[in-house]
Amino acid sequence: MQDLLEQPGETRITTGDIAAFVFLATATIGAMLALYLVGEPAVGRYFTFVNPLVGTVVVLVVGFVAFRVLVNHFGFHIAPSVSLSKWLGSIVGAGLLFSLPAIGADLVWRYPEDINVGLPEALLFYPAIGFVAEIVFHVVPLAVLLLILGAVFHETDNRKLTLTAILLVSTVEAVFQVAEMSASADPNTALSVFTGAHLFLFGLAQLLVFRRWGFVPTYTLRLVYYAVWHIAWGAARLA
């Protein structure tokens, strides 16, 4: 765990970090625009009270500020901090491993049909919403919490503060999804418990990867997970 919390490299935002963010943000806006123009209903589901395009831009702007805080003050990175060969295999393997329990839970308890977006829209939707989800559930909460913890416990070892923040932020997406499932017309307690535990572990793995290797590997982990669970398996279950 201590090795994962170590972060080599510069502690100021680099041109590589900015280039990685601009590329991901541009691709996300382009994908959201295309989905909005074809009337994909899933886009509106995640932006209930605001236009999806406006909501996406706001999230990206806030996300960039949060990224700057994490990079400049806490030693995180957006671009990978090591070469592709050192992280890609592990990330792909982890993504496959996390997707298998979700598929198993679907076979046993059955998630609602509308959790999946069908092809070909899924090829745009999941990369775009995945970037938005990372900012909303991980990047912004982590930046805010580390600022608060750093101000309150300024004499505490940085690794301890980082680990505490990572553990707490790992619960955000899990709590959100469980609350949404519990509010459904026909909640399934066993499925909710599984989903909460599963997403907590997935979030924890992602945030440790973010700390060690940068945001791009973290986002790649979500893409692999989505590709297997939501796109490949989703197409099969919708068929």
URGIJO-V130296 format. One record per run of one state. SS is the DSSP state (A for helix, B for strand, O for the rest). FROM is the first residue (numbers start at 1). LEN is the number of residues. Records with the same first field share a line. If there is no record, write none. Layout:
SS: FROM-LEN + FROM-LEN
//
This chain:
O: 1-1 + 6-9 + 38-3 + 46-6 + 75-9 + 110-3 + 116-6 + 153-5 + 183-6 + 214-1 + 239-1
A: 2-4 + 15-23 + 41-5 + 52-23 + 84-26 + 113-3 + 122-31 + 158-25 + 189-25 + 215-24
//
